[in-house]
Amino acid sequence: MGFDAVYDFTAGIADWKAAGLAVEGSEVGLTNVLAAARTDVPICRPEEVLGDVRARATAAGWDEALVVDCDNVVVGRIRGERWDHPDDLKVESVMELGPTTVRPDGSLIDLSKRMDDKGTKLVVVSDAQGHLLGVVLAEEARQIAAGVDPDVVWQDCDGCSGRAIPNAASDTVKIDD
Amino acid sequence: MITNIDRPALLELMANDAQIVDVLPDAEYAAQHIPGAVSIPLRRLDDEAPQKLSRDKPVVVY
């Protein structure tokens, strides 16, 4: 090219979108998974004890929690019978390992259909490196995919805002930049 | 010489006024591209880069 400083972003726009970063263009208006991702799901570290996490999740009105490492990478999930273990056990000893995640740039309509077909109530959204971006609930995905404003959907759930980012580190779903 | 970079490095370069060049075909650029990127499809790169890009700023292609 005859230029001194030339760089190649080899991962390309797919990696850019997978990180949840904005794009421009004629397809921007299409609803993607990130549009329905709420960020108020309880999270915890693997070394925390189950009783503390259960109390926090229950107080927040959730029946599951996600486990992230110090880099905010999703490493586990606690739900269902996983909660039945003794309070003093560490999360890492009871969590589901390596939960399935979906990318933020996928089609929300397609995801909603898959969730309905499989009876999935919640999916975890992460970037390509596994950093937690949020979670999508089936009912909310259905409404948002149908064109309902996400803020309206989230306001309907006891007035909470799914976009709220609590300031307590252990409760926070960090949005990577 | 072209240096391969990852996303964090791209963001840093963008913050430093780098020129972002989408070398994909016109239709793909029209559909979606990184904000601020200019379109110079690969096959036209040699001809158009000197006209569309400044030599005083870093250039990032993708």
gemmi code that builds the backbone of each chain (N, CA, C; Angstrom):
import gemmi

chains = {
    "A": [
        ("MET", (0.818, -1.209, 0.000), (0.000, 0.000, 0.000), (0.853, 1.261, 0.000)),
        ("GLY", (2.124, 1.131, 0.371), (2.979, 2.291, 0.397), (2.798, 3.164, 1.631)),
        ("PHE", (2.207, 2.602, 2.694), (2.012, 3.349, 3.930), (2.965, 2.800, 4.996)),
        ("ASP", (3.352, 3.676, 5.921), (4.318, 3.249, 6.929), (3.699, 2.362, 7.996)),
        ("ALA", (2.574, 2.794, 8.526), (1.961, 2.054, 9.636), (0.667, 1.394, 9.172)),
        ("VAL", (0.739, 0.116, 8.841), (-0.433, -0.626, 8.366), (-0.642, -1.844, 9.252)),
        ("TYR", (-1.885, -2.008, 9.700), (-2.230, -3.109, 10.596), (-3.379, -3.904, 9.981)),
        ("ASP", (-3.388, -5.178, 10.298), (-4.453, -6.052, 9.812), (-5.220, -6.599, 11.009)),
        ("PHE", (-6.473, -6.176, 11.142), (-7.341, -6.715, 12.200), (-7.861, -8.061, 11.684)),
        ("THR", (-7.071, -9.070, 11.932), (-7.299, -10.367, 11.285), (-8.606, -11.031, 11.700)),
        ("ALA", (-9.052, -10.772, 12.917), (-10.288, -11.425, 13.381), (-11.514, -10.831, 12.689)),
        ("GLY", (-11.380, -9.614, 12.187), (-12.427, -9.020, 11.368), (-13.696, -8.632, 12.099)),
        ("ILE", (-14.691, -8.293, 11.322), (-15.926, -7.761, 11.897), (-16.684, -8.812, 12.698)),
        ("ALA", (-16.457, -10.084, 12.418), (-17.129, -11.129, 13.195), (-16.705, -11.055, 14.660)),
        ("ASP", (-15.423, -10.861, 14.886), (-14.921, -10.736, 16.250), (-15.429, -9.447, 16.883)),
        ("TRP", (-15.469, -8.392, 16.106), (-15.968, -7.096, 16.586), (-17.409, -7.252, 17.082)),
        ("LYS", (-18.234, -7.875, 16.283), (-19.646, -8.045, 16.647), (-19.800, -9.006, 17.815)),
        ("ALA", (-18.971, -10.042, 17.828), (-19.070, -11.027, 18.910), (-18.760, -10.415, 20.262)),
        ("ALA", (-18.044, -9.297, 20.253), (-17.754, -8.601, 21.499), (-18.891, -7.658, 21.892)),
        ("GLY", (-19.930, -7.621, 21.068), (-21.066, -6.775, 21.372), (-20.876, -5.327, 20.970)),
        ("LEU", (-19.868, -5.061, 20.166), (-19.612, -3.686, 19.740), (-20.533, -3.307, 18.580)),
        ("ALA", (-20.830, -2.033, 18.506), (-21.781, -1.538, 17.504), (-21.201, -1.610, 16.101)),
        ("VAL", (-22.073, -1.801, 15.136), (-21.676, -1.728, 13.730), (-22.593, -0.737, 13.031)),
        ("GLU", (-22.168, -0.323, 11.844), (-23.005, 0.529, 11.004), (-23.372, -0.241, 9.752)),
        ("GLY", (-24.445, 0.176, 9.085), (-24.828, -0.463, 7.837), (-26.306, -0.777, 7.769)),
        ("SER", (-26.719, -1.276, 6.626), (-28.139, -1.494, 6.385), (-28.740, -2.613, 7.218)),
        ("GLU", (-27.912, -3.510, 7.739), (-28.448, -4.623, 8.528), (-28.471, -4.328, 10.022)),
        ("VAL", (-28.107, -3.132, 10.394), (-27.985, -2.813, 11.814), (-29.319, -2.914, 12.538)),
        ("GLY", (-30.398, -2.600, 11.839), (-31.692, -2.601, 12.496), (-32.203, -3.978, 12.888)),
        ("LEU", (-31.607, -5.021, 12.348), (-32.076, -6.367, 12.664), (-31.745, -6.690, 14.121)),
        ("THR", (-32.687, -7.238, 14.828), (-32.507, -7.482, 16.248), (-31.550, -8.648, 16.485)),
        ("ASN", (-30.518, -8.384, 17.268), (-29.610, -9.477, 17.594), (-29.787, -9.902, 19.049)),
        ("VAL", (-29.064, -10.950, 19.398), (-29.201, -11.541, 20.727), (-28.907, -10.524, 21.826)),
        ("LEU", (-27.909, -9.690, 21.592), (-27.512, -8.745, 22.636), (-28.645, -7.803, 23.030)),
        ("ALA", (-29.545, -7.534, 22.085), (-30.651, -6.625, 22.375), (-31.530, -7.148, 23.507)),
        ("ALA", (-31.545, -8.462, 23.687), (-32.408, -9.055, 24.718), (-31.622, -9.537, 25.934)),
        ("ALA", (-30.325, -9.218, 25.948), (-29.481, -9.712, 27.050), (-29.602, -8.799, 28.258)),
        ("ARG", (-30.059, -9.344, 29.358), (-30.141, -8.560, 30.581), (-28.900, -8.828, 31.424)),
        ("THR", (-28.537, -7.847, 32.221), (-27.250, -7.910, 32.908), (-27.383, -7.995, 34.422)),
        ("ASP", (-28.586, -8.289, 34.900), (-28.757, -8.312, 36.350), (-28.748, -9.716, 36.934)),
        ("VAL", (-28.337, -10.700, 36.146), (-28.268, -12.062, 36.674), (-27.202, -12.120, 37.774)),
        ("PRO", (-27.494, -12.818, 38.875), (-26.482, -12.919, 39.939), (-25.249, -13.674, 39.445)),
        ("ILE", (-24.092, -13.184, 39.830), (-22.862, -13.885, 39.497), (-22.044, -14.085, 40.757)),
        ("CYS", (-21.110, -15.000, 40.698), (-20.264, -15.274, 41.849), (-18.938, -15.817, 41.369)),
        ("ARG", (-18.013, -15.945, 42.292), (-16.708, -16.520, 41.997), (-16.702, -18.001, 42.422)),
        ("PRO", (-15.851, -18.802, 41.800), (-15.813, -20.234, 42.133), (-15.491, -20.506, 43.598)),
        ("GLU", (-14.735, -19.598, 44.226), (-14.298, -19.850, 45.595), (-15.303, -19.417, 46.654)),
        ("GLU", (-16.392, -18.806, 46.252), (-17.417, -18.422, 47.228), (-18.151, -19.657, 47.751)),
        ("VAL", (-18.775, -19.514, 48.921), (-19.535, -20.646, 49.456), (-20.972, -20.561, 48.960)),
        ("LEU", (-21.558, -21.740, 48.797), (-22.866, -21.832, 48.158), (-23.945, -21.048, 48.908)),
        ("GLY", (-23.886, -21.099, 50.244), (-24.926, -20.438, 51.026), (-25.005, -18.949, 50.757)),
        ("ASP", (-23.852, -18.334, 50.637), (-23.820, -16.887, 50.367), (-24.432, -16.576, 48.997)),
        ("VAL", (-24.084, -17.400, 48.023), (-24.568, -17.152, 46.662), (-26.071, -17.410, 46.588)),
        ("ARG", (-26.521, -18.464, 47.265), (-27.954, -18.766, 47.259), (-28.743, -17.606, 47.860)),
        ("ALA", (-28.236, -17.075, 48.970), (-28.924, -15.967, 49.632), (-28.999, -14.750, 48.710)),
        ("ARG", (-27.915, -14.500, 48.025), (-27.871, -13.343, 47.134), (-28.812, -13.518, 45.947)),
        ("ALA", (-28.790, -14.712, 45.369), (-29.644, -14.971, 44.215), (-31.120, -14.905, 44.610)),
        ("THR", (-31.445, -15.502, 45.748), (-32.832, -15.504, 46.214), (-33.320, -14.079, 46.479)),
        ("ALA", (-32.475, -13.300, 47.123), (-32.848, -11.914, 47.428), (-33.089, -11.118, 46.157)),
        ("ALA", (-32.367, -11.489, 45.094), (-32.512, -10.766, 43.824), (-33.639, -11.336, 42.966)),
        ("GLY", (-34.272, -12.419, 43.455), (-35.398, -12.989, 42.721), (-35.013, -13.943, 41.604)),
        ("TRP", (-33.803, -14.475, 41.672), (-33.353, -15.407, 40.642), (-33.253, -16.817, 41.223)),
        ("ASP", (-33.441, -17.811, 40.361), (-33.275, -19.186, 40.826), (-32.008, -19.819, 40.237)),
        ("GLU", (-31.141, -18.978, 39.711), (-29.839, -19.480, 39.301), (-28.802, -18.370, 39.347)),
        ("ALA", (-27.548, -18.792, 39.315), (-26.439, -17.839, 39.319), (-25.364, -18.342, 38.361)),
        ("LEU", (-24.608, -17.402, 37.845), (-23.511, -17.752, 36.949), (-22.182, -17.573, 37.675)),
        ("VAL", (-21.263, -18.443, 37.339), (-19.947, -18.405, 37.980), (-18.939, -17.872, 36.965)),
        ("VAL", (-18.221, -16.828, 37.364), (-17.224, -16.229, 36.468), (-15.880, -16.168, 37.179)),
        ("ASP", (-14.817, -16.196, 36.386), (-13.489, -16.070, 36.986), (-13.111, -14.600, 37.105)),
        ("CYS", (-11.880, -14.355, 37.489), (-11.468, -12.970, 37.737), (-11.423, -12.131, 36.462)),
        ("ASP", (-11.467, -12.770, 35.309), (-11.501, -12.042, 34.045), (-12.916, -11.928, 33.481)),
        ("ASN", (-13.899, -12.289, 34.309), (-15.297, -12.239, 33.893), (-15.637, -13.270, 32.811)),
        ("VAL", (-14.865, -14.332, 32.761), (-15.144, -15.428, 31.835), (-16.077, -16.428, 32.534)),
        ("VAL", (-17.120, -16.829, 31.821), (-18.093, -17.760, 32.400), (-17.458, -19.143, 32.557)),
        ("VAL", (-17.455, -19.631, 33.784), (-16.858, -20.951, 34.025), (-17.867, -21.950, 34.569)),
        ("GLY", (-19.018, -21.475, 35.029), (-19.983, -22.415, 35.594), (-21.356, -21.802, 35.782)),
        ("ARG", (-22.254, -22.624, 36.239), (-23.638, -22.197, 36.401), (-24.218, -22.991, 37.578)),
        ("ILE", (-25.021, -22.348, 38.390), (-25.695, -23.035, 39.496), (-27.198, -22.877, 39.318)),
        ("ARG", (-27.882, -23.998, 39.300), (-29.340, -23.974, 39.157), (-29.900, -25.318, 39.609)),
        ("GLY", (-31.215, -25.379, 39.743), (-31.891, -26.625, 40.077), (-31.310, -27.328, 41.284)),
        ("GLU", (-31.007, -28.599, 41.125), (-30.537, -29.409, 42.251), (-29.158, -28.991, 42.754)),
        ("ARG", (-28.454, -28.213, 41.973), (-27.132, -27.750, 42.421), (-27.253, -26.897, 43.684)),
        ("TRP", (-28.429, -26.303, 43.876), (-28.639, -25.470, 45.058), (-28.821, -26.316, 46.322)),
        ("ASP", (-29.084, -27.616, 46.176), (-29.448, -28.438, 47.324), (-28.258, -28.891, 48.156)),
        ("HIS", (-27.065, -28.545, 47.728), (-25.872, -28.938, 48.483), (-25.738, -28.073, 49.745)),
        ("PRO", (-24.934, -28.544, 50.713), (-24.754, -27.772, 51.957), (-24.200, -26.374, 51.715)),
        ("ASP", (-24.606, -25.461, 52.588), (-24.234, -24.055, 52.453), (-22.734, -23.817, 52.417)),
        ("ASP", (-21.975, -24.640, 53.138), (-20.555, -24.334, 53.291), (-19.677, -24.881, 52.162)),
        ("LEU", (-20.277, -25.546, 51.207), (-19.485, -26.032, 50.070), (-19.124, -24.872, 49.148)),
        ("LYS", (-17.944, -24.975, 48.568), (-17.549, -23.941, 47.618), (-18.314, -24.128, 46.306)),
        ("VAL", (-18.585, -23.023, 45.672), (-19.317, -23.040, 44.412), (-18.647, -23.951, 43.389)),
        ("GLU", (-17.323, -23.910, 43.335), (-16.607, -24.683, 42.316), (-16.825, -26.181, 42.446)),
        ("SER", (-17.253, -26.628, 43.627), (-17.442, -28.056, 43.820), (-18.851, -28.517, 43.454)),
        ("VAL", (-19.752, -27.575, 43.215), (-21.140, -27.958, 42.919), (-21.647, -27.424, 41.579)),
        ("MET", (-20.892, -26.523, 40.975), (-21.414, -25.865, 39.762), (-21.361, -26.783, 38.548)),
        ("GLU", (-22.231, -26.474, 37.566), (-22.121, -27.080, 36.250), (-20.905, -26.460, 35.575)),
        ("LEU", (-20.076, -27.284, 35.023), (-18.860, -26.765, 34.399), (-19.108, -26.338, 32.957)),
        ("GLY", (-18.466, -25.247, 32.573), (-18.467, -24.830, 31.172), (-19.828, -24.776, 30.519)),
        ("PRO", (-20.733, -23.963, 31.043), (-22.071, -23.900, 30.434), (-22.036, -23.406, 28.992)),
        ("THR", (-22.999, -23.853, 28.231), (-23.124, -23.413, 26.844), (-23.447, -21.922, 26.798)),
        ("THR", (-22.815, -21.216, 25.885), (-23.123, -19.797, 25.714), (-23.428, -19.518, 24.246)),
        ("VAL", (-24.084, -18.393, 24.008), (-24.353, -17.965, 22.629), (-23.684, -16.627, 22.409)),
        ("ARG", (-23.425, -16.312, 21.149), (-22.768, -15.054, 20.808), (-23.803, -13.926, 20.712)),
        ("PRO", (-23.388, -12.707, 20.989), (-24.337, -11.583, 21.015), (-24.835, -11.135, 19.645)),
        ("ASP", (-24.112, -11.475, 18.590), (-24.464, -10.955, 17.270), (-25.379, -11.885, 16.490)),
        ("GLY", (-25.769, -12.995, 17.073), (-26.680, -13.906, 16.385), (-28.086, -13.336, 16.297)),
        ("SER", (-28.908, -13.961, 15.472), (-30.290, -13.515, 15.306), (-31.120, -13.850, 16.542)),
        ("LEU", (-31.776, -12.830, 17.088), (-32.622, -13.070, 18.262), (-33.835, -13.930, 17.897)),
        ("ILE", (-34.353, -13.722, 16.713), (-35.505, -14.516, 16.278), (-35.142, -16.004, 16.244)),
        ("ASP", (-33.974, -16.302, 15.661), (-33.537, -17.700, 15.600), (-33.312, -18.273, 16.995)),
        ("LEU", (-32.682, -17.484, 17.867), (-32.434, -17.961, 19.226), (-33.749, -18.217, 19.948)),
        ("SER", (-34.679, -17.291, 19.807), (-35.970, -17.443, 20.475), (-36.673, -18.734, 20.029)),
        ("LYS", (-36.598, -18.999, 18.729), (-37.223, -20.233, 18.216), (-36.544, -21.463, 18.797)),
        ("ARG", (-35.226, -21.435, 18.844), (-34.488, -22.592, 19.383), (-34.822, -22.797, 20.858)),
        ("MET", (-34.915, -21.693, 21.599), (-35.234, -21.813, 23.021), (-36.631, -22.390, 23.209)),
        ("ASP", (-37.564, -21.935, 22.403), (-38.929, -22.453, 22.506), (-38.980, -23.937, 22.128)),
        ("ASP", (-38.267, -24.286, 21.054), (-38.273, -25.683, 20.599), (-37.727, -26.635, 21.658)),
        ("LYS", (-36.700, -26.171, 22.361), (-36.022, -27.034, 23.339), (-36.518, -26.814, 24.765)),
        ("GLY", (-37.410, -25.857, 24.947), (-37.911, -25.581, 26.290), (-36.862, -24.937, 27.180)),
        ("THR", (-35.918, -24.250, 26.574), (-34.850, -23.594, 27.332), (-35.355, -22.265, 27.892)),
        ("LYS", (-35.164, -22.078, 29.196), (-35.666, -20.850, 29.816), (-34.640, -19.726, 29.815)),
        ("LEU", (-33.353, -20.078, 29.817), (-32.311, -19.052, 29.925), (-31.081, -19.499, 29.155)),
        ("VAL", (-30.485, -18.582, 28.429), (-29.190, -18.850, 27.790), (-28.208, -17.756, 28.199)),
        ("VAL", (-26.969, -18.151, 28.249), (-25.897, -17.236, 28.639), (-25.281, -16.638, 27.376)),
        ("VAL", (-25.068, -15.328, 27.400), (-24.469, -14.637, 26.258), (-23.036, -14.252, 26.614)),
        ("SER", (-22.112, -14.638, 25.752), (-20.715, -14.262, 25.988), (-20.062, -13.896, 24.666)),
        ("ASP", (-18.915, -13.233, 24.760), (-18.169, -12.974, 23.532), (-17.370, -14.230, 23.174)),
        ("ALA", (-16.587, -14.132, 22.096), (-15.882, -15.318, 21.613), (-14.846, -15.824, 22.601)),
        ("GLN", (-14.421, -14.965, 23.514), (-13.440, -15.380, 24.519), (-14.102, -15.873, 25.797)),
        ("GLY", (-15.426, -15.878, 25.831), (-16.145, -16.388, 26.997), (-16.498, -15.348, 28.027)),
        ("HIS", (-16.184, -14.091, 27.782), (-16.547, -13.042, 28.748), (-18.063, -12.884, 28.802)),
        ("LEU", (-18.573, -12.851, 30.008), (-20.022, -12.750, 30.194), (-20.550, -11.397, 29.736)),
        ("LEU", (-21.600, -11.433, 28.909), (-22.253, -10.210, 28.446), (-23.657, -10.079, 29.008)),
        ("GLY", (-24.257, -11.195, 29.425), (-25.601, -11.157, 29.971), (-26.301, -12.481, 29.781)),
        ("VAL", (-27.596, -12.475, 30.031), (-28.403, -13.679, 29.809), (-29.682, -13.289, 29.079)),
        ("VAL", (-30.212, -14.236, 28.330), (-31.481, -14.012, 27.636), (-32.507, -14.990, 28.197)),
        ("LEU", (-33.648, -14.466, 28.606), (-34.752, -15.298, 29.087), (-35.726, -15.535, 27.934)),
        ("ALA", (-36.261, -16.752, 27.880), (-37.068, -17.154, 26.724), (-38.260, -16.231, 26.484)),
        ("GLU", (-38.988, -15.925, 27.549), (-40.185, -15.105, 27.384), (-39.831, -13.706, 26.899)),
        ("GLU", (-38.748, -13.166, 27.438), (-38.326, -11.831, 27.023), (-37.815, -11.848, 25.581)),
        ("ALA", (-37.101, -12.905, 25.227), (-36.596, -13.027, 23.850), (-37.758, -13.046, 22.866)),
        ("ARG", (-38.809, -13.759, 23.242), (-39.990, -13.862, 22.376), (-40.596, -12.469, 22.141)),
        ("GLN", (-40.732, -11.704, 23.210), (-41.350, -10.380, 23.091), (-40.471, -9.403, 22.314)),
        ("ILE", (-39.176, -9.412, 22.638), (-38.271, -8.459, 21.983), (-38.095, -8.822, 20.515)),
        ("ALA", (-38.038, -10.119, 20.223), (-37.943, -10.544, 18.818), (-39.187, -10.131, 18.041)),
        ("ALA", (-40.302, -10.008, 18.762), (-41.555, -9.606, 18.108), (-41.663, -8.094, 17.957)),
        ("GLY", (-40.664, -7.380, 18.463), (-40.649, -5.942, 18.254), (-40.938, -5.097, 19.471)),
        ("VAL", (-41.192, -5.740, 20.614), (-41.450, -4.968, 21.827), (-40.137, -4.352, 22.305)),
        ("ASP", (-40.190, -3.086, 22.706), (-38.999, -2.397, 23.197), (-38.466, -3.118, 24.442)),
        ("PRO", (-37.181, -3.457, 24.462), (-36.623, -4.158, 25.631), (-36.884, -3.437, 26.947)),
        ("ASP", (-36.804, -2.111, 26.940), (-37.031, -1.376, 28.185), (-38.456, -1.582, 28.694)),
        ("VAL", (-39.392, -1.744, 27.779), (-40.775, -2.006, 28.172), (-40.886, -3.420, 28.749)),
        ("VAL", (-40.232, -4.364, 28.126), (-40.250, -5.749, 28.615), (-39.665, -5.817, 30.014)),
        ("TRP", (-38.549, -5.148, 30.213), (-37.886, -5.231, 31.502), (-38.621, -4.433, 32.568)),
        ("GLN", (-39.285, -3.377, 32.181), (-40.042, -2.620, 33.167), (-41.226, -3.424, 33.684)),
        ("ASP", (-41.662, -4.384, 32.874), (-42.803, -5.193, 33.294), (-42.459, -6.185, 34.407)),
        ("CYS", (-41.157, -6.437, 34.593), (-40.802, -7.444, 35.609), (-40.527, -6.742, 36.930)),
        ("ASP", (-41.585, -6.405, 37.639), (-41.521, -5.768, 38.950), (-40.789, -4.429, 38.922)),
        ("GLY", (-40.829, -3.774, 37.769), (-40.231, -2.460, 37.699), (-38.728, -2.450, 37.629)),
        ("CYS", (-38.110, -3.641, 37.522), (-36.656, -3.665, 37.500), (-36.153, -3.304, 36.110)),
        ("SER", (-34.899, -2.982, 36.034), (-34.282, -2.719, 34.741), (-33.218, -3.761, 34.473)),
        ("GLY", (-33.400, -4.508, 33.424), (-32.427, -5.530, 33.082), (-31.084, -4.965, 32.697)),
        ("ARG", (-31.051, -3.687, 32.426), (-29.783, -3.081, 32.045), (-29.032, -2.536, 33.258)),
        ("ALA", (-29.650, -2.625, 34.419), (-28.989, -2.103, 35.603), (-27.711, -2.871, 35.878)),
        ("ILE", (-26.685, -2.160, 36.266), (-25.431, -2.814, 36.611), (-25.157, -2.519, 38.079)),
        ("PRO", (-25.477, -3.476, 38.985), (-25.265, -3.241, 40.403), (-23.808, -2.927, 40.696)),
        ("ASN", (-23.575, -2.175, 41.776), (-22.196, -1.774, 42.048), (-21.428, -2.747, 42.924)),
        ("ALA", (-22.114, -3.703, 43.531), (-21.386, -4.691, 44.323), (-20.674, -5.657, 43.372)),
        ("ALA", (-19.385, -5.799, 43.556), (-18.585, -6.575, 42.607), (-19.130, -7.985, 42.425)),
        ("SER", (-19.569, -8.604, 43.492), (-20.006, -9.984, 43.385), (-21.349, -10.113, 42.693)),
        ("ASP", (-22.051, -9.005, 42.567), (-23.357, -9.058, 41.907), (-23.301, -8.521, 40.482)),
        ("THR", (-22.151, -8.078, 40.090), (-22.067, -7.319, 38.854), (-21.778, -8.191, 37.646)),
        ("VAL", (-22.510, -7.924, 36.595), (-22.178, -8.507, 35.304), (-21.426, -7.426, 34.548)),
        ("LYS", (-20.154, -7.612, 34.420), (-19.327, -6.596, 33.783), (-19.523, -6.636, 32.277)),
        ("ILE", (-19.695, -5.485, 31.692), (-19.760, -5.389, 30.238), (-18.366, -5.064, 29.741)),
        ("ASP", (-17.790, -5.996, 29.049), (-16.431, -5.781, 28.555), (-16.388, -4.672, 27.535)),
        ("ASP", (-15.330, -3.958, 27.564), (-15.179, -2.947, 26.537), (-14.053, -3.325, 25.601)),
    ],
    "B": [
        ("MET", (5.363, -3.193, 5.648), (5.124, -4.342, 6.513), (3.780, -4.197, 7.210)),
        ("ILE", (3.028, -5.282, 7.223), (1.713, -5.262, 7.868), (1.784, -6.042, 9.176)),
        ("THR", (1.250, -5.431, 10.241), (1.266, -6.054, 11.564), (-0.125, -6.558, 11.905)),
        ("ASN", (-0.223, -7.818, 12.271), (-1.517, -8.362, 12.696), (-1.846, -7.850, 14.093)),
        ("ILE", (-3.090, -7.463, 14.295), (-3.501, -6.965, 15.611), (-4.801, -7.628, 16.031)),
        ("ASP", (-5.079, -7.585, 17.350), (-6.343, -8.102, 17.867), (-7.283, -6.930, 18.190)),
        ("ARG", (-8.446, -7.260, 18.755), (-9.458, -6.227, 18.993), (-9.002, -5.124, 19.949)),
        ("PRO", (-8.383, -5.469, 21.088), (-7.928, -4.389, 21.979), (-6.957, -3.431, 21.285)),
        ("ALA", (-6.084, -4.001, 20.473), (-5.135, -3.139, 19.755), (-5.861, -2.269, 18.741)),
        ("LEU", (-6.881, -2.842, 18.116), (-7.680, -2.051, 17.175), (-8.344, -0.870, 17.883)),
        ("LEU", (-8.944, -1.147, 19.035), (-9.620, -0.086, 19.776), (-8.635, 1.020, 20.169)),
        ("GLU", (-7.437, 0.607, 20.528), (-6.426, 1.591, 20.892), (-6.038, 2.439, 19.685)),
        ("LEU", (-5.879, 1.784, 18.559), (-5.537, 2.539, 17.347), (-6.674, 3.474, 16.933)),
        ("MET", (-7.914, 3.005, 17.102), (-9.055, 3.862, 16.763), (-9.073, 5.106, 17.650)),
        ("ALA", (-8.706, 4.902, 18.914), (-8.662, 6.048, 19.833), (-7.563, 7.027, 19.449)),
        ("ASN", (-6.621, 6.532, 18.654), (-5.510, 7.389, 18.206), (-5.659, 7.789, 16.739)),
        ("ASP", (-6.920, 7.865, 16.317), (-7.220, 8.442, 15.005), (-6.765, 7.580, 13.827)),
        ("ALA", (-6.719, 6.282, 14.024), (-6.355, 5.399, 12.908), (-7.458, 5.408, 11.854)),
        ("GLN", (-7.057, 5.109, 10.635), (-8.013, 4.997, 9.529), (-8.384, 3.523, 9.375)),
        ("ILE", (-9.651, 3.246, 9.468), (-10.117, 1.863, 9.392), (-10.613, 1.598, 7.976)),
        ("VAL", (-10.125, 0.548, 7.377), (-10.466, 0.247, 5.988), (-11.101, -1.138, 5.897)),
        ("ASP", (-12.329, -1.166, 5.426), (-13.029, -2.427, 5.180), (-12.693, -2.862, 3.757)),
        ("VAL", (-11.993, -3.994, 3.634), (-11.565, -4.449, 2.307), (-12.509, -5.501, 1.715)),
        ("LEU", (-13.641, -5.693, 2.387), (-14.613, -6.656, 1.870), (-15.364, -6.044, 0.678)),
        ("PRO", (-16.069, -6.867, -0.083), (-16.825, -6.334, -1.229), (-17.831, -5.259, -0.798)),
        ("ASP", (-18.185, -4.405, -1.746), (-19.082, -3.277, -1.458), (-20.366, -3.691, -0.739)),
        ("ALA", (-20.965, -4.785, -1.203), (-22.243, -5.214, -0.629), (-22.107, -5.581, 0.850)),
        ("GLU", (-20.991, -6.209, 1.186), (-20.794, -6.583, 2.594), (-20.544, -5.354, 3.450)),
        ("TYR", (-19.809, -4.398, 2.896), (-19.603, -3.136, 3.621), (-20.950, -2.435, 3.831)),
        ("ALA", (-21.768, -2.418, 2.812), (-23.058, -1.736, 2.923), (-23.927, -2.378, 4.000)),
        ("ALA", (-23.842, -3.689, 4.110), (-24.675, -4.402, 5.087), (-24.245, -4.090, 6.506)),
        ("GLN", (-22.953, -4.145, 6.742), (-22.464, -3.826, 8.078), (-20.949, -3.629, 8.052)),
        ("HIS", (-20.509, -2.682, 8.832), (-19.085, -2.408, 8.920), (-18.785, -1.746, 10.254)),
        ("ILE", (-17.547, -1.750, 10.607), (-17.123, -1.105, 11.848), (-17.339, 0.410, 11.714)),
        ("PRO", (-17.928, 1.036, 12.722), (-18.208, 2.469, 12.627), (-16.977, 3.274, 12.239)),
        ("GLY", (-17.172, 4.119, 11.269), (-16.090, 4.982, 10.822), (-15.215, 4.392, 9.737)),
        ("ALA", (-15.407, 3.119, 9.440), (-14.564, 2.481, 8.426), (-14.915, 3.006, 7.037)),
        ("VAL", (-13.897, 3.093, 6.188), (-14.137, 3.423, 4.789), (-14.059, 2.139, 3.978)),
        ("SER", (-14.749, 2.134, 2.865), (-14.776, 0.933, 2.027), (-13.778, 1.059, 0.880)),
        ("ILE", (-12.816, 0.135, 0.877), (-11.929, -0.003, -0.280), (-11.760, -1.510, -0.505)),
        ("PRO", (-12.604, -2.077, -1.342), (-12.497, -3.527, -1.581), (-11.083, -3.920, -1.993)),
        ("LEU", (-10.689, -5.090, -1.600), (-9.306, -5.535, -1.752), (-8.774, -5.351, -3.179)),
        ("ARG", (-9.620, -5.662, -4.145), (-9.132, -5.603, -5.528), (-8.878, -4.173, -6.006)),
        ("ARG", (-9.406, -3.191, -5.258), (-9.186, -1.782, -5.635), (-8.231, -1.072, -4.679)),
        ("LEU", (-7.696, -1.835, -3.741), (-6.917, -1.227, -2.667), (-5.722, -0.430, -3.182)),
        ("ASP", (-4.967, -1.014, -4.051), (-3.754, -0.321, -4.534), (-4.092, 0.979, -5.260)),
        ("ASP", (-5.185, 0.975, -5.994), (-5.550, 2.171, -6.755), (-6.152, 3.259, -5.871)),
        ("GLU", (-6.998, 2.856, -4.925), (-7.787, 3.848, -4.185), (-7.161, 4.302, -2.867)),
        ("ALA", (-6.335, 3.450, -2.274), (-5.771, 3.817, -0.971), (-5.041, 5.155, -1.001)),
        ("PRO", (-4.205, 5.411, -2.005), (-3.495, 6.697, -2.000), (-4.434, 7.899, -2.076)),
        ("GLN", (-5.595, 7.717, -2.723), (-6.526, 8.839, -2.836), (-7.396, 9.009, -1.580)),
        ("LYS", (-7.760, 7.895, -0.951), (-8.732, 7.966, 0.148), (-8.093, 8.047, 1.533)),
        ("LEU", (-6.832, 7.683, 1.629), (-6.225, 7.591, 2.962), (-5.076, 8.579, 3.128)),
        ("SER", (-4.925, 9.017, 4.370), (-3.807, 9.900, 4.693), (-2.579, 9.052, 5.045)),
        ("ARG", (-1.442, 9.488, 4.599), (-0.205, 8.782, 4.927), (0.297, 9.149, 6.321)),
        ("ASP", (-0.352, 10.142, 6.935), (0.107, 10.613, 8.242), (-0.543, 9.875, 9.413)),
        ("LYS", (-1.498, 9.020, 9.112), (-2.200, 8.302, 10.186), (-2.078, 6.799, 9.958)),
        ("PRO", (-2.099, 6.039, 11.055), (-2.035, 4.583, 10.892), (-3.264, 4.055, 10.132)),
        ("VAL", (-3.062, 2.968, 9.425), (-4.131, 2.353, 8.642), (-4.385, 0.944, 9.175)),
        ("VAL", (-5.650, 0.655, 9.417), (-6.032, -0.694, 9.844), (-6.977, -1.279, 8.809)),
        ("VAL", (-6.637, -2.422, 8.271), (-7.526, -3.098, 7.317), (-8.169, -4.301, 7.979)),
        ("TYR", (-9.334, -4.648, 7.517), (-9.969, -5.883, 7.992), (-10.839, -6.439, 6.876)),
    ],
}
model = gemmi.Model(1)
for chain_id, residues in chains.items():
    chain = gemmi.Chain(chain_id)
    for i, (resn, *xyz) in enumerate(residues, 1):
        res = gemmi.Residue()
        res.name, res.seqid = resn, gemmi.SeqId(i, " ")
        for name, pos in zip(("N", "CA", "C"), xyz):
            atom = gemmi.Atom()
            atom.name, atom.element = name, gemmi.Element(name[0])
            atom.pos, atom.b_iso = gemmi.Position(*pos), 0.0
            res.add_atom(atom)
        chain.add_residue(res)
    model.add_chain(chain)
structure = gemmi.Structure()
structure.add_model(model)
structure.setup_entities()
